[in-house]
């Protein structure tokens, strides 16, 4: 999860973005925790344990790659989070209309 | 977990060894499953999830390295399993006296 500022965005837009980003990140971790708990109930042998390990390796790589808070690509990040229902468009209220419409359009792909 | 035969060991010693080895492997996996279930109950944030992933990476590496069923080093493998209470000396009954006494001696280090 990256920190930093979004160059060219107003302070209030940055606050909205940061807040939405952190919320989606938390949700993504919450989903992962539930999946781990479910899978750990089902563990029965070495293969199932190594499969859980592989699952976690992939999820960690995906989440760490996805939550990249930099101005390049941030609209795409938000669109993909909306598409995957980790964020609703409402939670991005406060961004300017052009950014919002780009995010909304991309989230439908 | 490796397969294979122990060159120079009698068939009956090999059967004892294989049986003991498999039993210790199962116990080791059972302990790991319990640890994962405990840890997954405690998960609360991303750091705790990544810590579980790191823990699994280390355990997998350790277990895969440890359970090496080849004649070179097999007495040491058994000694370390006895030392860590994944195996009792009784479960190695059937090996010749010299092997048993080497395992017993090394397991006390």
Backbone of each chain as ProteinMPNN parsed JSONL, in Angstrom:
{"seq_chain_A": "XXXXXXXXXXXXXXXXXXXXXXXXXXXXXXXXXXXXXXXXXXXXXXXXXXXXXXXXXXXXXXXXXXXXXXXXXXXXXXXXXXXXXXXXXXXXXXXXXXXXXXXXXXXXX", "coords_chain_A": {"N_chain_A": [[0.856, -1.188, 0.0], [0.694, 2.095, -0.957], [1.938, 5.311, -0.012], [1.867, 8.891, -0.263], [1.342, 11.725, -2.483], [-1.116, 13.092, -4.715], [-0.243, 14.568, -7.442], [-1.338, 17.704, -8.7], [-3.934, 17.392, -7.962], [-6.604, 18.78, -6.023], [-6.442, 19.674, -2.5], [-8.727, 18.794, -1.226], [-9.743, 16.907, -2.971], [-7.681, 15.065, -2.836], [-7.979, 14.204, -0.23], [-10.464, 12.924, -0.33], [-9.806, 10.888, -2.14], [-7.777, 9.498, -0.81], [-9.101, 8.572, 1.433], [-11.095, 6.934, 0.259], [-9.485, 5.076, -0.996], [-8.117, 3.896, 1.178], [-10.274, 2.746, 2.455], [-11.162, 0.857, 0.569], [-8.941, -0.751, 0.516], [-8.948, -1.812, 3.121], [-11.336, -3.267, 2.963], [-10.651, -5.152, 1.085], [-8.68, -6.562, 2.446], [-10.26, -7.523, 4.539], [-11.936, -9.294, 3.132], [-10.039, -11.137, 2.35], [-9.184, -12.132, 4.819], [-11.504, -13.471, 5.658], [-11.616, -15.45, 3.678], [-9.263, -16.853, 4.274], [-9.857, -17.818, 6.817], [-12.019, -19.516, 6.23], [-10.726, -21.362, 4.533], [-8.843, -22.361, 6.313], [-10.314, -23.82, 8.057], [-10.88, -26.013, 6.497], [-8.547, -27.39, 6.191], [-6.652, -30.349, 5.747], [-4.54, -31.977, 5.064], [-1.05, -32.127, 4.009], [-0.98, -31.167, 1.347], [-3.203, -29.476, 1.209], [-2.44, -27.509, 2.969], [-0.169, -26.438, 1.715], [-1.434, -25.492, -0.527], [-2.946, -23.444, 0.561], [-0.875, -21.773, 1.306], [0.154, -21.118, -1.258], [-2.069, -19.785, -2.291], [-2.148, -17.548, -0.566], [0.283, -16.355, -1.268], [-0.234, -15.516, -3.87], [-2.445, -13.801, -3.497], [-1.302, -11.827, -1.886], [0.634, -10.755, -3.569], [-1.046, -9.783, -5.597], [-2.655, -7.899, -4.227], [-0.726, -6.13, -3.206], [0.301, -5.18, -5.573], [-1.889, -3.979, -6.699], [-2.88, -1.899, -5.063], [-1.861, 0.922, -5.515], [-0.978, 3.974, -4.829], [-0.536, 6.311, -6.68], [-0.345, 9.134, -8.83], [-0.226, 8.532, -11.56], [-2.191, 6.346, -13.189], [-4.028, 6.18, -11.12], [-6.752, 6.675, -11.542], [-7.504, 4.474, -12.971], [-7.017, 2.506, -11.059], [-9.019, 3.155, -9.179], [-11.274, 2.682, -10.811], [-11.088, -0.072, -11.211], [-11.461, -0.968, -8.637], [-14.058, -0.147, -8.131], [-15.385, -1.642, -10.06], [-14.938, -4.195, -9.014], [-16.458, -4.086, -6.795], [-15.322, -3.215, -4.421], [-15.435, -0.693, -3.773], [-17.751, 2.02, -3.846], [-19.145, 4.212, -6.318], [-20.227, 6.456, -5.122], [-18.6, 6.833, -2.938], [-16.563, 8.225, -3.923], [-17.38, 10.739, -4.26], [-16.835, 14.177, -4.601], [-14.563, 14.253, -5.989], [-13.535, 15.826, -9.076], [-15.854, 16.373, -11.819], [-14.982, 15.347, -14.27], [-12.998, 13.456, -13.664], [-14.537, 11.668, -12.18], [-16.334, 10.793, -14.147], [-14.676, 9.491, -15.902], [-13.731, 7.405, -14.283], [-16.145, 6.064, -13.752], [-16.846, 5.268, -16.354], [-14.686, 3.589, -17.082], [-14.982, 1.636, -15.186], [-17.005, 0.119, -16.095], [-16.05, -1.513, -17.991]], "CA_chain_A": [[0.0, 0.0, 0.0], [1.618, 3.212, -1.102], [1.548, 6.632, 0.48], [2.219, 9.883, -1.269], [0.315, 12.705, -2.853], [-1.531, 13.051, -6.117], [0.11, 15.886, -7.983], [-2.341, 18.337, -9.547], [-5.262, 17.239, -7.363], [-6.8, 19.697, -4.893], [-6.332, 19.017, -1.192], [-9.967, 18.101, -0.856], [-9.79, 15.691, -3.803], [-6.715, 14.104, -2.29], [-8.54, 13.619, 0.994], [-11.495, 11.969, -0.773], [-9.134, 9.756, -2.778], [-7.048, 8.728, 0.209], [-10.12, 7.935, 2.255], [-11.7, 5.853, -0.529], [-8.423, 4.096, -1.22], [-7.894, 3.157, 2.43], [-11.466, 1.946, 2.725], [-11.155, -0.298, -0.346], [-7.854, -1.632, 0.965], [-9.466, -2.545, 4.286], [-12.325, -4.269, 2.528], [-9.948, -6.21, 0.392], [-8.059, -7.379, 3.507], [-11.345, -8.233, 5.243], [-12.332, -10.441, 2.297], [-8.959, -12.121, 2.396], [-9.23, -12.774, 6.144], [-12.607, -14.444, 5.633], [-11.214, -16.582, 2.826], [-8.256, -17.643, 5.012], [-10.547, -18.557, 7.897], [-12.743, -20.638, 5.601], [-9.79, -22.382, 4.066], [-8.125, -23.037, 7.396], [-11.229, -24.845, 8.598], [-10.897, -27.178, 5.597], [-7.217, -28.017, 6.038], [-6.689, -31.745, 6.152], [-3.269, -32.663, 4.798], [0.009, -31.218, 3.576], [-1.317, -30.511, 0.082], [-4.137, -28.373, 1.443], [-1.681, -26.433, 3.629], [0.659, -25.764, 0.694], [-2.354, -24.76, -1.406], [-3.255, -22.197, 1.276], [0.316, -20.93, 1.173], [0.178, -20.599, -2.634], [-3.173, -18.824, -2.371], [-1.718, -16.321, 0.11], [1.354, -15.722, -2.064], [-0.851, -14.856, -5.017], [-3.262, -12.683, -3.018], [-0.414, -10.758, -1.415], [1.21, -10.142, -4.766], [-2.109, -9.05, -6.287], [-3.069, -6.73, -3.426], [0.367, -5.159, -3.148], [0.42, -4.554, -6.888], [-3.094, -3.246, -7.059], [-3.093, -0.679, -4.279], [-0.73, 1.782, -5.822], [-1.552, 5.32, -4.714], [0.249, 7.307, -7.401], [-1.245, 9.825, -9.751], [-0.277, 7.746, -12.798], [-2.948, 5.109, -13.02], [-4.941, 6.144, -9.965], [-8.148, 6.573, -12.006], [-7.704, 3.073, -13.326], [-7.112, 1.776, -9.781], [-10.369, 3.35, -8.641], [-12.245, 2.0, -11.68], [-11.058, -1.523, -10.981], [-12.033, -1.214, -7.307], [-15.516, -0.013, -8.283], [-15.814, -2.81, -10.817], [-14.909, -5.368, -8.131], [-17.317, -3.786, -5.635], [-14.586, -2.875, -3.2], [-15.67, 0.732, -3.598], [-18.875, 2.474, -4.664], [-18.869, 5.527, -6.908], [-20.589, 7.465, -4.106], [-17.489, 7.085, -2.009], [-15.611, 9.112, -4.602], [-17.982, 12.08, -4.324], [-15.883, 15.205, -4.176], [-13.627, 14.373, -7.115], [-14.187, 16.645, -10.108], [-16.786, 15.605, -12.659], [-14.282, 14.65, -15.35], [-12.385, 12.253, -13.072], [-15.609, 10.72, -11.831], [-16.952, 10.138, -15.304], [-13.687, 8.52, -16.421], [-13.742, 6.213, -13.406], [-17.404, 5.344, -13.986], [-16.808, 4.64, -17.684], [-13.736, 2.461, -17.078], [-15.432, 0.576, -14.276], [-17.978, -0.725, -16.783], [-15.395, -2.433, -18.947]], "C_chain_A": [[0.889, 1.234, 0.0], [1.047, 4.497, -0.5], [1.786, 7.652, -0.619], [1.052, 10.791, -1.611], [0.037, 12.599, -4.342], [-1.319, 14.431, -6.713], [-0.986, 16.418, -8.89], [-3.762, 18.168, -9.021], [-5.39, 18.248, -6.225], [-6.676, 18.922, -3.588], [-7.59, 18.221, -0.877], [-10.147, 16.835, -1.714], [-8.834, 14.625, -3.258], [-7.267, 13.406, -1.052], [-9.603, 12.577, 0.639], [-10.83, 10.693, -1.312], [-8.467, 8.861, -1.727], [-8.014, 7.9, 1.056], [-10.733, 6.725, 1.529], [-10.704, 4.712, -0.719], [-8.213, 3.226, 0.032], [-9.077, 2.244, 2.743], [-11.479, 0.684, 1.848], [-10.068, -1.297, 0.071], [-8.319, -2.468, 2.157], [-10.457, -3.623, 3.887], [-11.642, -5.452, 1.865], [-9.263, -7.142, 1.405], [-9.131, -8.162, 4.266], [-11.803, -9.46, 4.445], [-11.287, -11.545, 2.383], [-8.964, -12.872, 3.736], [-10.355, -13.821, 6.187], [-12.235, -15.683, 4.821], [-10.204, -17.471, 3.56], [-8.941, -18.461, 6.112], [-11.331, -19.74, 7.339], [-11.796, -21.749, 5.199], [-9.118, -23.078, 5.227], [-9.022, -24.038, 8.122], [-11.15, -26.146, 7.797], [-9.558, -27.911, 5.527], [-7.233, -29.452, 6.531], [-5.349, -32.45, 5.96], [-2.26, -31.637, 4.26], [-0.378, -30.465, 2.301], [-2.237, -29.317, 0.313], [-3.435, -27.199, 2.143], [-0.834, -25.686, 2.597], [-0.238, -24.998, -0.284], [-2.77, -23.438, -0.755], [-2.066, -21.236, 1.169], [0.401, -20.309, -0.233], [-0.898, -19.523, -2.829], [-2.758, -17.478, -1.755], [-0.616, -15.598, -0.658], [0.75, -14.922, -3.207], [-1.665, -13.641, -4.568], [-2.39, -11.514, -2.569], [0.171, -10.006, -2.6], [0.161, -9.27, -5.482], [-2.471, -7.769, -5.537], [-1.962, -5.686, -3.395], [0.559, -4.464, -4.493], [-0.741, -3.623, -7.193], [-3.224, -1.905, -6.344], [-1.88, 0.243, -4.382], [-1.265, 3.207, -5.887], [-0.629, 6.352, -5.367], [-0.622, 7.877, -8.486], [-1.34, 9.096, -11.1], [-1.089, 6.484, -12.5], [-3.964, 5.105, -11.896], [-6.415, 6.05, -10.41], [-8.471, 5.12, -12.382], [-7.831, 2.202, -12.073], [-8.526, 1.912, -9.217], [-11.417, 2.617, -9.488], [-12.259, 0.501, -11.388], [-11.643, -1.873, -9.608], [-13.558, -1.105, -7.344], [-16.064, -1.257, -8.987], [-15.905, -4.051, -9.905], [-15.678, -5.16, -6.827], [-16.564, -3.655, -4.321], [-14.791, -1.403, -2.858], [-16.938, 1.072, -4.388], [-18.53, 3.854, -5.216], [-19.186, 6.649, -5.919], [-19.422, 7.819, -3.201], [-16.408, 7.957, -2.639], [-16.183, 10.509, -4.815], [-16.991, 13.111, -3.81], [-14.745, 15.308, -5.191], [-14.305, 15.194, -8.208], [-14.915, 15.753, -11.113], [-16.061, 14.797, -13.735], [-13.628, 13.36, -14.823], [-13.455, 11.206, -12.781], [-16.17, 10.028, -13.055], [-15.967, 9.171, -15.961], [-13.702, 7.235, -15.606], [-14.992, 5.377, -13.681], [-17.361, 4.59, -15.311], [-15.888, 3.413, -17.657], [-14.237, 1.307, -16.217], [-16.459, -0.336, -14.964], [-17.34, -1.678, -17.794], [-15.217, -3.824, -18.354]], "O_chain_A": [[1.743, 1.388, 0.873], [-0.164, 4.72, -0.489], [1.893, 7.289, -1.79], [-0.059, 10.643, -1.101], [0.846, 12.087, -5.115], [-2.121, 15.343, -6.509], [-1.507, 15.697, -9.741], [-4.698, 18.742, -9.578], [-4.411, 18.541, -5.539], [-6.785, 17.697, -3.558], [-7.526, 17.119, -0.332], [-10.645, 15.818, -1.231], [-9.156, 13.437, -3.231], [-7.065, 12.21, -0.841], [-9.646, 11.494, 1.221], [-11.235, 9.577, -0.986], [-8.584, 7.636, -1.761], [-7.788, 6.726, 1.348], [-10.871, 5.644, 2.102], [-11.053, 3.536, -0.613], [-8.143, 1.999, -0.047], [-8.909, 1.125, 3.227], [-11.769, -0.412, 2.326], [-10.25, -2.511, -0.01], [-8.11, -3.681, 2.196], [-10.427, -4.741, 4.4], [-12.021, -6.605, 2.07], [-9.269, -8.361, 1.235], [-8.93, -9.33, 4.597], [-12.029, -10.529, 5.012], [-11.614, -12.728, 2.477], [-8.774, -14.088, 3.779], [-10.162, -14.924, 6.698], [-12.504, -16.814, 5.227], [-10.279, -18.697, 3.479], [-8.64, -19.639, 6.308], [-11.31, -20.831, 7.908], [-12.031, -22.923, 5.486], [-8.843, -24.275, 5.145], [-8.534, -24.991, 8.729], [-11.328, -27.235, 8.341], [-9.454, -28.946, 4.868], [-7.763, -29.741, 7.604], [-5.069, -33.434, 6.646], [-2.572, -30.46, 4.084], [-0.132, -29.264, 2.188], [-2.071, -28.269, -0.311], [-3.794, -26.041, 1.933], [-0.784, -24.456, 2.6], [0.167, -23.962, -0.811], [-2.926, -22.428, -1.443], [-2.244, -20.035, 0.967], [0.685, -19.12, -0.374], [-0.656, -18.489, -3.453], [-2.983, -16.417, -2.338], [-0.586, -14.368, -0.695], [1.164, -13.796, -3.481], [-1.587, -12.577, -5.182], [-2.703, -10.355, -2.84], [0.196, -8.775, -2.623], [0.461, -8.157, -5.914], [-2.58, -6.696, -6.131], [-2.226, -4.493, -3.541], [0.937, -3.294, -4.543], [-0.58, -2.605, -7.866], [-3.626, -0.906, -6.941], [-1.029, 0.325, -3.497], [-1.913, 3.601, -6.857], [-0.017, 7.169, -4.679], [-1.518, 7.211, -9.004], [-2.41, 9.05, -11.708], [-0.708, 5.667, -11.661], [-4.693, 4.127, -11.728], [-7.227, 5.419, -9.733], [-9.571, 4.625, -12.135], [-8.645, 1.279, -12.027], [-9.151, 0.925, -8.829], [-12.337, 2.004, -8.947], [-13.322, -0.116, -11.327], [-12.242, -2.934, -9.432], [-14.261, -1.866, -6.68], [-17.063, -1.841, -8.567], [-16.835, -4.849, -10.02], [-15.567, -5.948, -5.888], [-17.097, -3.945, -3.25], [-14.377, -0.93, -1.8], [-17.186, 0.505, -5.453], [-17.714, 4.574, -4.64], [-18.496, 7.668, -5.885], [-19.28, 8.959, -2.758], [-15.46, 8.371, -1.972], [-15.565, 11.355, -5.461], [-16.393, 12.955, -2.746], [-14.047, 16.32, -5.249], [-15.534, 15.25, -8.258], [-14.636, 14.56, -11.239], [-16.481, 13.689, -14.072], [-13.7, 12.311, -15.463], [-13.3, 10.026, -13.094], [-16.453, 8.831, -13.026], [-16.374, 8.148, -16.513], [-13.687, 6.131, -16.151], [-14.921, 4.157, -13.825], [-17.777, 3.435, -15.397], [-16.252, 2.341, -18.14], [-13.948, 0.142, -16.493], [-16.748, -1.428, -14.476], [-18.011, -2.533, -18.372], [-14.687, -4.715, -19.018]]}, "seq_chain_B": "XXXXXXXXXXXXXXXXXXXXXXXXXXXXXXXXXXXXXXXXXXXXXXXXXXXXXXXXXXXXXXXXXXXXXXXXXXXXXXXXXXXXXXXXXXXXXXXXXXXXXXXXXXXXX", "coords_chain_B": {"N_chain_B": [[8.328, -33.95, 0.834], [10.11, -36.881, 0.647], [10.382, -39.816, -1.411], [11.593, -43.156, -1.955], [14.269, -45.533, -1.395], [16.161, -47.021, 1.29], [19.295, -47.652, 0.951], [21.033, -50.613, 1.714], [19.677, -51.151, 3.998], [17.619, -53.535, 5.699], [14.598, -55.052, 4.368], [12.644, -55.095, 6.317], [13.559, -53.198, 8.142], [13.415, -50.971, 6.519], [10.677, -50.752, 6.221], [9.859, -50.161, 8.825], [11.183, -47.723, 9.131], [10.023, -46.142, 7.116], [7.374, -46.068, 7.905], [7.577, -44.783, 10.41], [8.633, -42.365, 9.624], [6.601, -41.332, 7.959], [4.606, -41.073, 9.843], [5.657, -39.142, 11.579], [5.805, -37.029, 9.835], [3.084, -36.557, 9.296], [2.297, -35.752, 11.867], [3.726, -33.432, 12.118], [2.534, -31.874, 10.167], [-0.048, -31.782, 11.236], [0.416, -30.273, 13.563], [1.122, -27.884, 12.366], [-1.259, -27.203, 11.054], [-2.934, -26.719, 13.261], [-1.615, -24.479, 14.305], [-1.989, -22.666, 12.207], [-4.77, -22.406, 12.23], [-5.16, -21.247, 14.758], [-3.753, -18.83, 14.395], [-5.235, -17.757, 12.323], [-7.6, -17.122, 13.493], [-6.849, -14.879, 14.905], [-6.363, -12.896, 13.071], [-6.276, -9.527, 12.009], [-5.57, -7.301, 10.561], [-3.82, -6.041, 7.621], [-1.057, -6.414, 8.117], [-0.994, -8.559, 9.906], [-1.953, -10.571, 8.285], [0.027, -10.728, 6.314], [2.079, -11.508, 7.952], [1.239, -14.058, 8.668], [1.463, -15.239, 6.175], [4.269, -15.087, 5.803], [5.078, -16.715, 7.928], [4.021, -19.198, 7.064], [5.533, -19.551, 4.747], [8.083, -19.955, 5.81], [7.672, -22.228, 7.432], [6.918, -24.109, 5.522], [9.226, -24.288, 3.967], [10.991, -25.236, 5.921], [9.829, -27.71, 6.671], [9.762, -29.064, 4.232], [12.469, -29.238, 3.751], [13.342, -30.706, 5.92], [12.131, -33.259, 5.976], [13.51, -35.553, 4.566], [13.883, -38.348, 2.954], [16.337, -40.056, 2.622], [19.154, -42.237, 2.513], [21.576, -41.078, 3.27], [22.07, -39.192, 5.997], [19.669, -39.961, 7.188], [19.562, -41.036, 9.76], [20.132, -38.846, 11.305], [17.941, -37.267, 10.68], [15.886, -38.761, 11.906], [16.788, -38.565, 14.569], [16.482, -35.827, 15.039], [13.741, -35.607, 14.834], [12.9, -37.158, 16.971], [13.992, -35.694, 19.05], [12.44, -33.379, 18.833], [10.042, -34.328, 19.616], [8.312, -35.349, 17.708], [8.339, -37.895, 17.137], [8.608, -41.029, 18.794], [11.183, -42.957, 20.379], [10.4, -45.601, 20.626], [8.82, -45.995, 18.392], [10.592, -46.569, 16.478], [11.394, -49.082, 16.859], [12.725, -52.138, 15.753], [14.581, -51.344, 14.013], [18.118, -51.925, 13.616], [20.29, -52.481, 16.486], [22.508, -50.787, 16.559], [21.892, -48.631, 14.882], [19.689, -47.646, 16.271], [20.894, -46.86, 18.671], [22.575, -44.843, 17.868], [20.723, -42.959, 16.927], [19.334, -42.431, 19.303], [21.382, -41.325, 20.847], [22.113, -39.028, 19.368], [19.75, -37.652, 19.497], [19.748, -36.551, 21.939], [21.299, -34.351, 21.909]], "CA_chain_B": [[8.487, -35.277, 1.42], [10.76, -37.669, -0.39], [10.196, -41.256, -1.437], [12.889, -43.787, -2.181], [14.636, -46.647, -0.517], [17.371, -46.795, 2.086], [20.232, -48.686, 0.508], [21.772, -51.299, 2.769], [18.78, -51.475, 5.11], [16.767, -54.68, 5.38], [13.219, -54.676, 4.025], [11.836, -54.837, 7.502], [14.002, -51.891, 8.655], [12.861, -49.925, 5.645], [9.25, -50.59, 6.511], [9.789, -49.432, 10.103], [11.632, -46.347, 8.903], [9.031, -45.432, 6.305], [6.208, -45.883, 8.743], [7.898, -43.758, 11.412], [8.831, -41.116, 8.885], [5.278, -40.831, 7.545], [3.869, -40.682, 11.038], [6.209, -37.864, 12.051], [5.401, -36.007, 8.85], [1.68, -36.235, 9.593], [2.224, -34.974, 13.12], [4.258, -32.108, 11.866], [1.474, -31.15, 9.44], [-1.142, -31.539, 12.191], [0.807, -29.124, 14.401], [1.066, -26.682, 11.532], [-2.677, -26.882, 10.84], [-3.421, -26.079, 14.488], [-1.027, -23.136, 14.396], [-2.658, -21.807, 11.213], [-6.137, -22.101, 12.707], [-5.031, -20.257, 15.834], [-3.36, -17.53, 13.859], [-6.261, -17.15, 11.468], [-8.582, -16.5, 14.403], [-6.308, -13.598, 15.402], [-6.073, -11.936, 11.995], [-7.034, -8.299, 12.21], [-5.204, -6.272, 9.579], [-2.929, -6.543, 6.563], [0.228, -6.866, 8.659], [-1.146, -9.894, 10.493], [-2.113, -11.515, 7.168], [1.346, -10.951, 5.694], [2.883, -12.265, 8.927], [0.83, -15.457, 8.498], [2.083, -15.707, 4.93], [5.706, -15.298, 6.078], [5.155, -17.905, 8.796], [3.802, -20.374, 6.218], [6.691, -19.709, 3.845], [9.184, -20.519, 6.597], [7.317, -23.593, 7.846], [6.959, -24.981, 4.341], [10.633, -24.479, 3.649], [11.584, -26.066, 6.971], [9.288, -29.077, 6.611], [10.219, -29.722, 2.999], [13.895, -29.541, 3.899], [13.586, -31.633, 7.006], [11.652, -34.624, 5.701], [14.292, -36.009, 3.423], [14.006, -39.79, 3.2], [17.456, -40.658, 1.889], [20.002, -42.928, 3.479], [22.516, -40.104, 3.833], [21.418, -38.251, 6.903], [18.37, -40.389, 7.727], [19.65, -41.205, 11.221], [20.048, -37.507, 11.869], [16.531, -36.856, 10.548], [15.132, -39.412, 12.99], [17.2, -37.992, 15.856], [15.888, -34.5, 15.231], [12.299, -35.795, 15.046], [12.749, -37.621, 18.357], [14.301, -34.534, 19.907], [11.309, -32.439, 18.789], [8.841, -35.056, 20.039], [7.433, -35.721, 16.601], [8.513, -39.34, 17.04], [9.251, -41.591, 19.992], [12.152, -44.009, 20.035], [9.628, -46.844, 20.475], [8.281, -46.123, 17.036], [11.683, -47.03, 15.611], [11.665, -50.49, 17.178], [12.827, -52.934, 14.537], [15.883, -50.993, 13.426], [19.142, -52.664, 14.375], [20.66, -51.824, 17.736], [23.495, -49.72, 16.344], [21.167, -47.448, 14.374], [18.868, -47.1, 17.364], [21.665, -46.171, 19.7], [23.036, -43.569, 17.276], [19.585, -42.024, 16.931], [19.073, -42.028, 20.697], [22.465, -40.445, 21.318], [22.028, -37.714, 18.703], [18.518, -36.942, 19.875], [19.945, -35.867, 23.221], [22.105, -33.119, 21.737]], "C_chain_B": [[9.02, -36.201, 0.346], [10.42, -39.15, -0.273], [11.561, -41.921, -1.535], [13.155, -44.882, -1.179], [15.943, -46.329, 0.184], [18.342, -47.932, 1.782], [20.969, -49.287, 1.688], [20.919, -51.629, 3.99], [17.947, -52.693, 4.717], [15.359, -54.193, 5.032], [12.424, -54.314, 5.263], [12.262, -53.527, 8.171], [13.428, -50.753, 7.806], [11.392, -49.665, 5.939], [9.057, -49.813, 7.813], [10.116, -47.955, 9.886], [10.568, -45.536, 8.156], [7.789, -45.088, 7.122], [6.425, -44.751, 9.762], [8.002, -42.381, 10.755], [7.47, -40.499, 8.507], [4.47, -40.345, 8.742], [4.348, -39.313, 11.555], [5.815, -36.726, 11.107], [3.954, -35.578, 9.099], [1.553, -35.395, 10.853], [2.685, -33.548, 12.895], [3.222, -31.25, 11.117], [0.296, -30.841, 10.378], [-0.828, -30.335, 13.091], [0.687, -27.818, 13.616], [-0.383, -26.243, 11.298], [-3.256, -26.191, 12.087], [-2.896, -24.653, 14.611], [-1.712, -22.179, 13.416], [-4.062, -21.432, 11.692], [-6.096, -21.084, 13.839], [-4.724, -18.875, 15.291], [-4.473, -16.927, 13.033], [-7.405, -16.585, 12.294], [-8.163, -15.088, 14.811], [-6.114, -12.537, 14.311], [-6.914, -10.682, 12.157], [-6.731, -7.254, 11.148], [-4.211, -6.862, 8.575], [-1.63, -7.099, 7.147], [0.114, -8.285, 9.221], [-1.327, -10.952, 9.399], [-0.754, -11.796, 6.524], [2.261, -11.726, 6.656], [2.52, -13.754, 8.861], [1.452, -16.038, 7.225], [3.582, -15.989, 5.132], [5.91, -16.557, 6.919], [5.009, -19.182, 7.958], [4.97, -20.627, 5.264], [7.83, -20.401, 4.587], [8.892, -21.962, 6.989], [7.397, -24.562, 6.666], [8.402, -25.313, 3.971], [11.292, -25.437, 4.656], [11.134, -27.519, 6.841], [9.784, -29.786, 5.356], [11.702, -30.061, 3.076], [14.146, -30.666, 4.892], [13.241, -33.074, 6.652], [12.276, -35.154, 4.42], [14.616, -37.483, 3.662], [15.092, -40.385, 2.311], [18.433, -41.193, 2.9], [21.052, -42.002, 4.084], [21.717, -39.193, 4.759], [20.14, -38.754, 7.548], [18.416, -40.586, 9.247], [19.538, -39.844, 11.909], [18.607, -36.979, 11.792], [15.714, -37.463, 11.69], [15.496, -38.822, 14.352], [16.526, -36.639, 16.079], [14.378, -34.607, 15.455], [12.022, -36.285, 16.467], [12.955, -36.456, 19.315], [13.102, -33.578, 19.975], [9.973, -33.11, 19.102], [7.816, -35.265, 18.924], [7.45, -37.233, 16.411], [9.053, -39.815, 18.377], [10.211, -42.689, 19.54], [11.443, -45.348, 19.824], [9.151, -47.07, 19.043], [9.353, -46.551, 16.033], [12.114, -48.457, 15.94], [11.677, -51.323, 15.906], [14.068, -52.545, 13.75], [16.964, -51.727, 14.221], [19.674, -51.807, 15.518], [21.626, -50.664, 17.526], [22.806, -48.449, 15.834], [20.37, -46.792, 15.504], [19.716, -46.336, 18.368], [22.257, -44.874, 19.153], [21.921, -42.518, 17.315], [19.333, -41.503, 18.35], [20.132, -41.04, 21.166], [22.339, -39.054, 20.685], [20.801, -36.931, 19.152], [18.669, -36.209, 21.211], [20.784, -34.608, 23.09], [21.226, -31.882, 21.645]], "O_chain_B": [[8.45, -36.296, -0.741], [10.199, -39.666, 0.823], [12.577, -41.298, -1.227], [12.381, -45.122, -0.253], [16.724, -45.488, -0.261], [18.206, -49.037, 2.307], [21.467, -48.569, 2.555], [21.38, -52.306, 4.909], [17.608, -52.868, 3.547], [14.98, -53.069, 5.36], [11.639, -53.366, 5.267], [11.417, -52.814, 8.712], [13.015, -49.715, 8.325], [10.923, -48.527, 5.913], [8.209, -48.925, 7.9], [9.427, -47.065, 10.384], [10.26, -44.401, 8.52], [7.24, -43.989, 7.041], [5.568, -43.886, 9.945], [7.515, -41.38, 11.28], [7.233, -39.308, 8.712], [3.752, -39.348, 8.669], [3.546, -38.452, 11.917], [5.531, -35.609, 11.54], [3.642, -34.387, 9.111], [0.784, -34.434, 10.892], [2.106, -32.593, 13.414], [3.06, -30.063, 11.399], [-0.283, -29.757, 10.312], [-1.689, -29.493, 13.345], [0.22, -26.8, 14.126], [-0.691, -25.052, 11.341], [-3.978, -25.201, 11.975], [-3.633, -23.736, 14.974], [-1.983, -21.026, 13.751], [-4.483, -20.282, 11.57], [-6.909, -20.16, 13.875], [-5.347, -17.884, 15.671], [-4.649, -15.709, 13.035], [-8.103, -15.674, 11.851], [-9.004, -14.217, 15.032], [-5.74, -11.403, 14.611], [-8.117, -10.758, 12.411], [-7.574, -6.401, 10.87], [-3.82, -8.025, 8.673], [-1.157, -8.148, 6.711], [1.009, -9.109, 9.035], [-0.904, -12.096, 9.565], [-0.421, -12.944, 6.228], [3.112, -12.503, 6.221], [3.395, -14.612, 8.985], [1.907, -17.182, 7.208], [4.091, -17.014, 4.678], [6.804, -17.359, 6.65], [5.776, -20.13, 8.124], [5.343, -21.772, 5.01], [8.462, -21.317, 4.061], [9.766, -22.822, 6.89], [7.88, -25.687, 6.799], [8.745, -26.464, 3.7], [12.051, -26.328, 4.277], [11.949, -28.44, 6.893], [10.174, -30.952, 5.401], [12.138, -31.069, 2.519], [15.056, -31.476, 4.715], [13.979, -33.998, 6.993], [11.656, -35.192, 3.357], [15.494, -37.824, 4.456], [14.805, -41.123, 1.369], [18.538, -40.676, 4.012], [21.382, -42.118, 5.264], [20.792, -38.507, 4.324], [19.564, -38.053, 8.38], [17.43, -40.334, 9.939], [18.922, -39.72, 12.968], [18.122, -36.331, 12.719], [14.948, -36.767, 12.356], [14.622, -38.603, 15.191], [16.057, -36.345, 17.178], [13.798, -33.798, 16.179], [11.039, -35.885, 17.091], [12.192, -36.263, 20.261], [12.789, -33.036, 21.035], [8.909, -32.531, 18.881], [6.613, -35.346, 19.172], [6.675, -37.782, 15.627], [9.841, -39.125, 19.024], [10.062, -43.267, 18.463], [11.828, -46.133, 18.958], [9.092, -48.201, 18.56], [9.049, -46.856, 14.88], [13.076, -48.974, 15.372], [10.766, -51.233, 15.083], [14.554, -53.315, 12.922], [16.741, -52.107, 15.371], [19.531, -50.584, 15.522], [21.562, -49.666, 18.244], [23.096, -47.343, 16.291], [20.373, -45.572, 15.672], [19.307, -45.284, 18.86], [22.422, -43.909, 19.899], [22.14, -41.363, 17.679], [19.147, -40.305, 18.566], [19.816, -40.037, 21.806], [22.442, -38.037, 21.371], [20.813, -35.701, 19.182], [17.845, -35.369, 21.573], [20.958, -33.875, 24.064], [21.736, -30.772, 21.501]]}, "name": "protein", "num_of_chains": 2, "seq": "XXXXXXXXXXXXXXXXXXXXXXXXXXXXXXXXXXXXXXXXXXXXXXXXXXXXXXXXXXXXXXXXXXXXXXXXXXXXXXXXXXXXXXXXXXXXXXXXXXXXXXXXXXXXXXXXXXXXXXXXXXXXXXXXXXXXXXXXXXXXXXXXXXXXXXXXXXXXXXXXXXXXXXXXXXXXXXXXXXXXXXXXXXXXXXXXXXXXXXXXXXXXXXXXXXXXXXXXXX"}
